[in-house]
C-alpha cells in the first residue's frame, strides 16, 4: 500500500519506518528541509534503539523516502497519516495548529477519495475539527465532490522500545464509523495482526479518549507509588517490599510500580495536563488527574530536598556527580526530565554539577549551553572525581552494577542519593556508604 506520513518526528519516523519494513511504500513529509536532507543521508534526529538501521535499510531499498513536497506526498498516498506535534498551549491544552495545517494541506492537493489518519495525540473532538477544515478548503476549491474519511489511530509507543512496540503492537485502535476506512486500515495493519486479533474498532471519539486514558492511567500508577513511597519512608517501611507485595496481585501487576523522582518525557506530563483542560472545558473537575499532576510536580523535588537536608541547606560550596540526564533510559529525550528540576535547584543553591548520560549529553548541551556550574563528563567515573556525593537520576543499565570501590575512592565522601532505588540498603551499609533512596526509611 502507498502511505504518506506528515511529520518526521518521533511518532511519524518510527511509524513510517516500520510500515516500510513490512513492505508498504512510504513517503514522509516535513517542512524542515535540513531534517529531510539529513535523513536522506542516514542521519537520524532522535535516539531510539533499532531505528537507525531500520531507516537506512528501508531508504536504501526504496520503500522509505523523505521530501518537503506536500503535493507529491498527497498524490502518493492511499492513506495520509497526520503525525505532527501537539505541544501544550499556554493553558496546558493541546495545540492543534500543526494538525489542522496538515489537514488543510491535504485538502488543497487531494484529487480523489482520501483516508486521513490522526496518529498524533489529540483531544476528543479533533477528528471533527479536521473534517471541518478539510470541507472548508474543498468548498473554496469547488471540489465538494471529493470524499474523505478521518480516522483516529492513536499510537501506544514507549520511548526506548518504540520500534519493538510498533513492530509487535499489543493492540491497534481504529476509530471510525466508515466500513471503507475500516477495510483499508485492516489491510494496512494486516502484517501486524497475524498471530491473534489485535485490532479494536470503535467510534472516533472513543479512540481519541483511549489514548489519553491509557497514558493518564500509567501516570496515575507512578504518582500513586511515589505517594506510597513518601508515606513508607515516614512510617519506617520499605517501598520496594511493598511493591513486591502489591505487584504480585494479578489485578495490579508489576508494571509502572517503581517509586522514583517522577515521570517526564513528551507524553505523560502533556497528556495529563491536556485531559485536565479538556475536562475543564466541559465543566468537569478531573480531581484524580489533578492529584496525579500535583504529586508528580512535588516528586521531582524529592532528591533535592534529601540532599539539602543532609547538608543542612548549605550547598554553595558543594559539587555533585549526577548519573542520568534523560527522563528515562534508552532515549536522549530531556523534555520534563526530573534531572532538569534537580540541576536547576542545585545551581540556584550555589552547587555545581558534574554529569554523565549515555545518550543525552548533546541534548543537555543544547538546552543549557555554557552553564558555568555544569560540567559534562565523558564517563560516569569522571563525574565522581572530587565530588561531594553521587546522585542517580536515570536508571540506565550501566548504572546498576558499578564498582563501589571506585565510587568511594573518587568521591570526597562515600554518599549516594539514589532516585531510582538501584541498590540494596543493607549492601550499602556493609560497604560503609551513606545511602539515601526513595521510600526506604
C-alpha positions in Angstrom: 0.0 0.0 0.0 1.2 3.5 -0.7 1.4 5.5 2.5 2.1 9.2 3.3 3.2 10.4 6.7 3.1 14.1 7.6 5.7 14.8 10.3 9.1 13.2 10.7 9.2 13.5 14.5 9.2 10.6 17.0 5.9 9.1 16.1 6.0 9.7 12.3 9.5 8.4 11.7 9.0 5.2 13.7 5.6 4.5 12.2 6.9 5.2 8.7 10.0 3.1 9.0 8.1 0.1 10.5 5.4 0.3 7.8 8.2 0.3 5.2 9.8 -2.6 6.8 6.8 -4.8 6.2 6.6 -3.8 2.6 4.5 -0.7 2.3 5.7 2.2 0.0 6.1 5.1 2.5 6.8 8.8 1.8 7.4 11.0 4.8 6.8 14.8 4.6 8.3 17.5 6.7 8.6 21.3 6.3 12.2 21.2 7.7 14.4 20.8 4.6 17.5 20.3 6.7 16.0 17.4 8.6 14.8 15.8 5.3 18.2 16.1 3.7 20.0 14.7 6.8 17.6 11.7 6.9 18.3 11.0 3.2 22.0 10.9 4.2 21.3 8.5 7.1 21.4 10.9 10.0 18.6 10.1 12.5 17.4 13.2 14.5 16.4 11.1 17.6 17.9 8.3 19.6 15.8 5.2 19.6 17.2 1.6 19.7 16.9 -0.1 16.3 15.6 2.9 14.5 18.7 4.0 12.6 19.3 0.6 11.0 15.6 0.4 10.1 15.5 3.8 8.4 18.8 3.3 6.5 17.8 -0.2 5.2 14.3 0.8 4.0 15.5 4.1 2.5 18.2 2.2 0.6 15.6 -0.4 -0.6 13.4 2.5 -1.9 10.5 1.7 0.4 11.0 4.8 2.7 11.5 8.3 1.2 11.6 11.8 2.6 10.6 15.0 1.0 9.3 18.6 1.6 6.9 18.3 -1.4 3.5 18.1 0.2 1.7 18.0 -3.1 3.7 14.9 -4.2 3.0 13.3 -0.8 -0.7 13.7 -1.0 -0.7 12.4 -4.6 1.4 9.4 -3.5 -0.6 8.1 -0.5 -3.7 5.9 -0.4 -3.8 6.9 3.3 -2.4 10.1 4.8 -1.1 9.9 8.3 -1.0 13.1 10.4 1.8 12.6 12.9 2.9 16.2 13.7 3.3 17.6 17.2 0.6 18.7 19.6 2.5 20.9 22.0 0.9 22.3 25.1 -0.8 25.7 24.6 -0.5 28.4 27.2 -3.3 27.0 29.3 -2.0 23.4 29.0 -4.4 22.2 26.4 -3.1 20.5 23.2 -2.3 23.0 20.4 -3.8 21.7 17.2 -2.4 24.3 14.8 0.0 21.8 13.2 -2.6 19.1 12.9 -5.1 21.5 11.3 -2.4 22.9 9.0 -1.7 19.4 7.6 -5.4 18.8 7.2 -5.6 22.0 5.1 -2.6 20.9 3.1 -4.1 17.6 2.3 -7.4 19.2 1.3 -5.6 21.7 -1.0 -3.9 18.9 -3.0 -6.3 15.9 -2.9 -7.9 14.8 -6.2 -9.7 11.7 -5.1 -11.1 10.0 -2.0 -8.7 10.1 0.9 -8.4 8.4 4.2 -6.8 10.8 6.7 -5.4 9.2 9.9 -4.9 11.2 13.1 -1.8 9.5 14.6 -0.9 12.5 16.7 -2.1 12.5 20.3 -5.1 14.8 20.0 -8.1 15.8 22.3 -11.5 14.3 21.9 -13.3 16.1 19.0 -10.2 16.7 16.9 -11.4 14.5 14.1 -14.5 16.7 13.8 -12.2 19.8 13.6 -10.0 18.1 10.9 -13.1 17.2 8.9 -14.5 20.7 9.2 -11.2 22.2 8.0 -11.0 19.8 5.0 -14.6 20.6 4.0 -13.8 24.3 4.2 -10.9 24.0 1.9 -12.7 21.7 -0.6 -15.6 24.2 -0.7 -13.2 27.0 -1.5 -11.8 24.8 -4.3 -15.3 24.0 -5.5 -14.5 20.3 -5.0 -17.2 19.2 -2.6 -17.5 16.1 -4.8 -14.2 14.7 -3.3 -14.9 12.3 -0.5 -12.8 11.5 2.6 -12.8 9.7 5.9 -11.0 10.9 9.1 -9.8 8.0 11.2 -8.4 8.1 14.8 -5.5 5.7 15.1 -3.6 6.6 18.4 -0.1 5.3 18.9 1.0 3.5 22.1 4.8 3.6 21.7 7.2 3.8 24.7 10.3 5.8 24.2 13.3 3.4 24.4 11.3 0.5 22.9 9.2 2.3 20.2 10.4 0.2 17.3 9.6 -3.1 19.1 6.2 -1.7 20.2 5.4 -0.7 16.6 6.5 -4.0 15.1 4.7 -6.1 17.7 1.8 -4.0 19.0 -0.4 -5.3 21.8 -3.4 -3.5 20.3 -4.3 -1.5 17.3 -7.1 1.0 18.0 -9.1 2.3 15.0 -11.7 4.9 15.4 -14.1 5.1 12.5 -17.7 4.6 11.5 -16.8 4.1 7.9 -16.7 0.5 6.6 -14.5 1.6 3.7 -12.0 3.2 6.1 -12.1 0.2 8.4 -11.3 -2.2 5.5 -8.4 0.0 4.4 -7.0 0.2 7.9 -7.3 -3.6 8.3 -5.3 -4.1 5.1 -2.7 -1.6 6.2 -2.1 -3.3 9.5 -2.6 -6.9 8.3 1.1 -7.7 8.7 0.9 -6.9 12.4 -2.4 -8.8 13.0 -1.5 -12.4 12.1 -0.9 -14.2 15.4 -4.1 -13.1 17.0 -6.7 -10.3 16.6 -5.2 -7.0 17.8 -7.4 -4.6 16.0 -10.1 -2.9 18.1 -12.6 -0.8 16.1 -14.6 1.9 17.9 -16.1 5.3 17.2 -13.7 8.2 16.6 -14.3 10.0 19.9 -13.7 6.8 22.0 -10.5 6.2 20.1 -9.3 9.7 20.8 -10.1 9.4 24.5 -8.5 5.9 24.7 -5.0 7.3 24.1 -5.3 9.9 26.8 -6.9 7.5 29.2 -4.1 5.0 28.7 -1.3 7.5 29.4 -3.2 9.0 32.3 -3.7 5.6 33.9 0.0 4.8 33.7 0.9 8.3 35.1 -1.6 7.6 37.9 0.2 4.4 38.9 3.5 6.2 39.0 2.2 9.0 41.2 0.4 6.6 43.4 3.6 4.6 44.1 5.5 7.8 44.7 2.9 8.9 47.2 3.1 5.5 48.9 7.0 5.8 48.9 6.9 9.1 50.7 4.4 7.6 53.2 6.5 4.4 53.6 9.6 6.4 54.4 7.8 8.3 57.2 6.3 5.1 58.6 9.5 3.1 58.6 8.5 0.8 55.8 10.3 -0.2 52.6 8.5 0.7 49.4 10.4 -2.0 47.5 8.9 -4.6 49.8 5.5 -3.0 49.4 5.9 -3.0 45.6 6.6 -6.8 45.6 3.6 -7.3 47.9 1.1 -5.5 45.8 2.6 -6.2 42.4 2.1 -10.0 42.9 -1.6 -9.3 42.8 -2.6 -10.0 39.2 -5.2 -7.3 39.3 -2.4 -4.8 39.9 0.7 -6.2 38.3 4.3 -5.0 38.5 4.5 -2.5 35.6 4.8 1.2 36.5 5.0 0.4 40.2 8.6 1.7 40.8 8.9 4.6 43.1 11.3 7.3 41.9 11.6 11.0 41.2 8.6 11.5 39.0 7.7 10.9 35.4 8.8 13.1 32.5 9.1 13.0 28.7 6.9 14.1 25.9 3.8 12.2 26.7 2.7 11.8 30.3 3.0 15.4 31.5 1.5 16.8 28.4 -1.3 14.3 28.2 -2.4 14.5 31.8 -2.5 18.3 31.5 -4.3 18.2 28.2 -7.0 15.9 29.6 -7.5 18.1 32.6 -8.0 21.0 30.4 -10.5 19.1 28.2 -12.4 18.2 31.4 -12.3 21.9 32.5 -13.7 22.9 29.1 -16.9 20.9 29.8 -17.1 22.0 33.4 -16.0 18.6 34.8 -13.4 18.6 37.6 -10.8 15.9 37.0 -9.9 15.5 40.6 -7.8 12.3 40.3 -5.8 13.7 37.3 -5.1 17.0 39.1 -3.8 15.0 42.1 -1.6 12.9 39.8 -0.1 16.1 38.3 0.4 17.7 41.7 2.1 14.7 43.2 4.4 14.4 40.2 5.4 18.0 40.3 6.3 17.6 44.0 8.1 14.3 43.5 10.6 15.9 41.1 12.0 17.9 44.1 12.3 15.0 46.5 16.0 14.3 45.7 17.0 18.0 46.1 15.2 18.1 49.5 17.1 15.0 50.6 20.4 16.5 49.5 19.6 19.9 51.1 18.6 18.2 54.4 21.8 16.1 54.5 23.9 19.2 54.1 21.7 21.4 56.4 20.9 23.6 53.5 24.5 24.6 52.8 25.2 23.6 49.2 27.1 26.7 48.0 30.5 25.0 48.1 29.4 21.5 47.0 29.9 19.6 43.8 27.6 16.7 42.9 28.2 13.8 40.5 25.0 13.2 38.5 24.3 9.9 36.7 21.5 10.2 34.2 20.0 13.2 32.4 17.3 11.8 30.1 13.9 11.3 31.6 14.2 7.5 31.2 16.7 5.0 29.8 17.3 4.3 26.1 16.4 7.8 24.9 18.1 11.2 24.7 14.8 12.9 25.5 15.0 15.5 28.3 11.6 17.0 28.0 10.1 17.4 31.5 13.1 15.3 32.8 13.5 15.2 36.6 17.2 15.8 36.1 16.5 19.3 35.0 14.5 20.2 38.1 17.2 18.8 40.3 20.1 20.5 38.5 18.4 23.9 38.4 17.6 23.7 42.1 21.2 22.8 42.9 22.5 25.7 40.8 20.1 28.1 42.5 21.5 26.9 45.8 25.1 27.6 44.6 26.2 24.0 43.9 28.0 22.6 40.9 27.1 19.5 38.9 29.3 17.0 37.0 27.0 14.9 34.9 27.1 11.9 32.6 24.4 10.2 30.4 24.9 7.6 27.8 22.8 9.4 25.2 21.6 12.8 26.4 24.9 14.8 26.6 24.3 16.6 23.3 20.8 17.5 24.3 21.9 18.7 27.7 24.5 20.9 25.9 21.8 22.3 23.6 19.5 23.1 26.5 21.9 24.6 28.9 24.7 25.9 26.7 27.7 27.1 28.7 26.1 26.9 32.2 29.1 27.7 34.4 28.0 25.3 37.1 27.6 22.3 34.8 30.4 20.1 33.6 29.6 17.3 31.2 31.9 14.3 31.6 32.9 11.6 29.2 32.3 8.7 31.6 30.3 8.0 34.7 33.5 7.6 36.7 34.8 11.0 35.6 31.8 12.7 37.3 32.9 11.3 40.7 36.3 13.0 40.9 36.3 15.5 43.8 32.5 15.4 44.0 30.9 15.5 47.4 28.3 12.9 46.6 26.8 10.8 43.8 23.2 11.4 42.7 21.4 8.8 40.4 18.5 10.2 38.4 18.0 7.8 35.5 18.1 4.0 35.7 20.4 3.2 32.7 21.6 -0.4 32.7 25.3 0.6 33.1 24.5 2.3 36.4 23.0 -0.8 38.1 26.3 -2.6 38.9 29.0 0.0 39.4 32.4 -0.6 41.1 31.6 0.8 44.6 35.3 0.8 45.5 36.0 3.3 42.7 33.0 5.3 43.8 34.4 5.5 47.3 37.9 6.3 46.1 36.9 9.2 43.8 34.2 10.9 45.9 35.2 13.2 48.7 32.8 11.3 50.9 31.0 7.9 50.3 27.5 9.3 49.8 24.9 8.2 47.3 21.5 9.8 46.7 19.6 7.2 44.6 16.4 8.5 42.9 15.7 5.0 41.3 16.4 2.6 44.2 19.0 0.7 42.2 20.9 -0.7 45.2 20.1 -2.6 48.4 20.4 -0.5 51.6 22.0 -3.4 53.5 24.7 -3.8 50.9 25.4 -0.1 51.0 25.7 -0.3 54.8 28.2 -3.2 54.6 30.3 -1.1 52.2 30.1 1.9 54.6 28.3 4.1 52.0 25.8 6.6 53.3 22.8 5.7 51.1 19.7 7.8 50.6 17.0 6.3 48.4 13.2 6.7 47.8 10.6 5.3 50.1 13.0 3.4 52.4 13.5 4.5 56.0 
